[in-house]
Amino acid sequence: MNNDEITCQTDSNKNVIDKEVYERELQMCKKLSQENGGKCAWGVCQDCGVIPFLHKLHKGELLEDPKEIKKAKSGVVG
């Protein structure tokens, strides 16, 4: 692999988005999921990558294991 090649782990830094933005976006996901029966305009919550992406941007950790993703989504999407 070329060192200049972008991967899922490229720039996995903490606090790319701060805690306030992270929590606000999670609340928006929760609200939309509840109002729309587990989906929003972007798709079905169970298949969505927004929460793992927000997790990466805030905590600097890439979630790849399905169990980790499910845990991160629990309490946010139904």
C-alpha positions in Angstrom: 0.0 0.0 0.0 1.2 3.5 -0.9 1.7 5.7 2.1 -0.4 8.4 0.3 -3.3 6.1 -0.2 -6.4 7.0 1.8 -8.0 4.3 3.9 -10.8 4.1 6.4 -8.3 4.8 9.2 -6.7 7.9 7.5 -6.7 10.9 9.9 -8.6 9.1 12.7 -8.1 11.9 15.1 -10.2 12.7 18.1 -12.5 15.7 18.3 -12.7 16.5 14.6 -16.2 17.4 15.7 -16.7 18.4 19.3 -18.9 16.7 21.8 -21.7 19.2 21.5 -22.0 18.7 17.7 -21.6 14.9 18.1 -24.4 14.7 20.7 -26.7 17.1 18.7 -26.3 14.9 15.6 -27.1 11.8 17.5 -30.2 13.4 18.9 -31.2 14.3 15.3 -30.8 10.7 14.3 -32.9 9.5 17.2 -35.6 12.0 16.5 -35.9 11.2 12.8 -35.8 7.5 13.5 -38.6 7.7 16.0 -40.7 10.0 13.8 -40.2 8.0 10.6 -40.3 4.4 11.9 -36.6 3.6 11.7 -35.6 5.6 8.6 -35.0 9.1 7.3 -34.5 10.7 3.9 -31.0 9.0 3.7 -32.3 5.5 4.3 -33.0 2.8 6.9 -31.4 3.4 10.2 -30.2 -0.2 10.7 -28.1 0.0 7.4 -27.0 3.6 7.9 -23.4 4.6 8.4 -24.0 8.1 10.0 -23.6 7.0 13.6 -20.3 5.1 13.0 -19.1 8.0 11.0 -19.9 10.5 13.7 -18.2 8.1 16.2 -15.0 8.2 14.1 -15.1 12.0 13.8 -15.6 12.6 17.5 -13.8 9.7 19.2 -11.2 9.0 16.5 -12.1 5.3 16.5 -13.2 3.3 13.4 -16.1 0.9 14.1 -16.0 -2.1 11.8 -17.2 -5.0 14.0 -21.0 -5.4 13.6 -21.4 -5.8 17.4 -19.6 -2.5 18.0 -21.7 -0.7 15.4 -24.9 -2.2 16.9 -23.8 -1.0 20.4 -23.0 2.5 19.1 -26.5 2.6 17.5 -28.4 1.3 20.5 -30.4 3.9 22.2 -30.2 6.2 19.2 -32.1 4.2 16.5 -34.9 1.7 17.0 
